[in-house]
Amino acid sequence: MSSSLSLTPASPSFESIAEQFSLLPDGDEQLKFLIQLGNRLPPLDRSEQVEENLVRGCVSSVWLLCEPREHGGETTLHFRGRSDAQIVSGLVAIVLSRYAGMSPEAILSVAPDSILDDFGLQSQLSPGRRNGLSAMVAKIRRFAVEAMDANR
């Protein structure tokens, strides 16, 4: 099976990514998929690749930005991010797709360790990448807490 993606220009949904990933036959194809997925992330401006957007705990440099939006009195959080490493950018894309457009409360209701359950990647990731993934999720959860505090 080819690892070419059927991704639209818009960000694919978490469910779509997980489904496509589940159809891939082996680790090499899965890594190619992650690289392609990461390459689809919009670039960040140099002005956004600053210390305050850097995720602490990642071996590679990862930047995450949160953009709260109001819709009918409800706040939803939208994220942008990228890494300087191709495979990690793919992991960033998965994490961002999982939390895209959710309310802060909904974000906090997602079990932090469940993000990659549908991907079977935990055993394939190095301890450093697993730590980085946890750090990304922790930063997104902090964004959610900050958004909730701002709305009080």
C-alpha positions as CSV (number, residue, x, y, z in Angstrom):
1,M,0.0,0.0,0.0
2,S,1.3,3.5,-0.8
3,S,1.7,6.0,1.9
4,S,0.4,8.9,-0.2
5,L,-2.2,10.8,1.7
6,S,-5.6,11.9,0.6
7,L,-5.4,15.0,2.7
8,T,-7.3,18.0,1.7
9,P,-5.8,21.5,2.0
10,A,-7.7,22.0,5.2
11,S,-6.3,20.2,8.2
12,P,-7.5,16.6,8.3
13,S,-9.6,15.4,11.3
14,F,-8.0,13.3,14.0
15,E,-10.4,10.4,13.0
16,S,-9.3,10.7,9.4
17,I,-5.6,10.6,10.3
18,A,-6.1,7.6,12.6
19,E,-8.1,5.8,9.9
20,Q,-5.5,6.4,7.2
21,F,-2.7,5.4,9.6
22,S,-4.4,2.1,10.5
23,L,-4.4,1.1,6.9
24,L,-0.6,1.3,6.6
25,P,1.2,-2.0,6.6
26,D,4.4,-1.4,8.5
27,G,6.6,1.0,10.4
28,D,8.4,2.4,7.4
29,E,5.1,3.3,5.7
30,Q,3.9,4.8,9.0
31,L,7.0,7.0,9.3
32,K,6.6,8.2,5.7
33,F,3.0,9.0,6.6
34,L,4.1,11.0,9.7
35,I,6.6,12.9,7.6
36,Q,4.0,13.8,4.9
37,L,1.6,14.8,7.6
38,G,4.1,17.1,9.2
39,N,5.0,18.6,5.9
40,R,1.3,19.6,5.5
41,L,1.5,21.8,8.6
42,P,1.4,25.5,7.7
43,P,4.8,27.2,8.4
44,L,5.3,29.4,11.4
45,D,6.8,32.8,11.0
46,R,10.2,33.4,12.5
47,S,8.5,35.8,14.9
48,E,6.4,32.9,16.2
49,Q,9.4,30.6,16.7
50,V,10.3,32.3,20.0
51,E,11.0,31.1,23.5
52,E,7.4,31.6,24.8
53,N,6.0,29.3,22.1
54,L,8.7,26.6,22.6
55,V,7.6,23.4,24.2
56,R,9.9,22.4,27.1
57,G,10.7,18.7,27.4
58,C,11.0,18.0,23.7
59,V,14.4,16.8,22.3
60,S,13.5,18.6,19.0
61,S,12.4,22.1,18.9
62,V,8.6,22.3,18.9
63,W,6.6,25.5,18.9
64,L,2.9,25.6,19.8
65,L,0.5,28.6,19.5
66,C,-3.0,28.8,20.8
67,E,-5.7,31.0,19.1
68,P,-8.9,31.3,21.2
69,R,-12.0,32.1,19.2
70,E,-15.4,33.1,20.4
71,H,-18.5,31.5,18.9
72,G,-21.9,32.4,20.3
73,G,-20.5,33.0,23.7
74,E,-18.4,29.8,23.8
75,T,-14.6,29.8,23.5
76,T,-12.9,27.3,21.3
77,L,-9.2,26.8,21.0
78,H,-7.4,26.5,17.8
79,F,-3.7,25.6,17.6
80,R,-0.8,26.0,15.2
81,G,2.6,24.4,15.6
82,R,5.6,22.8,14.0
83,S,8.9,21.2,14.8
84,D,12.3,21.4,13.3
85,A,12.2,17.6,12.9
86,Q,10.1,16.0,10.2
87,I,8.7,13.0,12.2
88,V,8.0,15.2,15.2
89,S,6.1,17.6,13.0
90,G,3.9,14.6,12.1
91,L,3.3,14.0,15.8
92,V,2.5,17.7,16.2
93,A,-0.1,17.4,13.4
94,I,-1.7,14.4,15.2
95,V,-1.8,16.2,18.5
96,L,-3.2,19.5,17.0
97,S,-5.8,17.6,15.1
98,R,-7.0,15.9,18.3
99,Y,-7.6,19.2,20.1
100,A,-8.6,21.4,17.2
101,G,-11.6,23.6,17.8
102,M,-12.5,22.1,21.2
103,S,-13.6,24.1,24.2
104,P,-11.1,24.4,27.1
105,E,-13.4,22.1,29.2
106,A,-13.4,19.4,26.4
107,I,-9.7,19.6,26.1
108,L,-9.2,18.9,29.8
109,S,-11.6,16.0,29.6
110,V,-9.3,14.1,27.1
111,A,-7.1,11.6,28.9
112,P,-3.6,13.0,28.2
113,D,-2.1,9.5,27.6
114,S,-4.8,8.5,25.1
115,I,-3.7,10.7,22.1
116,L,-1.8,7.9,20.3
117,D,-3.9,5.0,21.4
118,D,-5.4,4.7,17.9
119,F,-2.0,4.8,16.3
120,G,-0.1,2.1,18.2
121,L,3.0,4.3,18.1
122,Q,3.8,4.3,21.8
123,S,6.2,1.3,21.4
124,Q,7.8,2.8,18.3
125,L,8.6,6.2,19.9
126,S,11.8,6.7,21.7
127,P,11.6,7.8,25.3
128,G,12.6,11.3,24.3
129,R,9.8,11.5,21.7
130,R,7.3,10.2,24.2
131,N,8.4,12.8,26.7
132,G,8.1,15.5,24.0
133,L,4.6,14.3,23.2
134,S,3.6,14.5,26.9
135,A,5.1,18.0,27.0
136,M,3.0,19.1,23.9
137,V,-0.2,17.8,25.5
138,A,0.7,19.4,28.8
139,K,1.2,22.8,27.1
140,I,-2.2,22.4,25.3
141,R,-3.8,21.6,28.7
142,R,-2.2,24.8,30.1
143,F,-3.6,26.8,27.3
144,A,-7.1,25.4,28.2
145,V,-6.7,26.3,31.9
146,E,-5.6,29.8,30.9
147,A,-8.6,30.2,28.6
148,M,-10.9,29.1,31.4
149,D,-9.3,31.5,33.8
150,A,-9.6,34.4,31.3
151,N,-13.4,33.7,31.0
152,R,-14.1,33.9,34.7
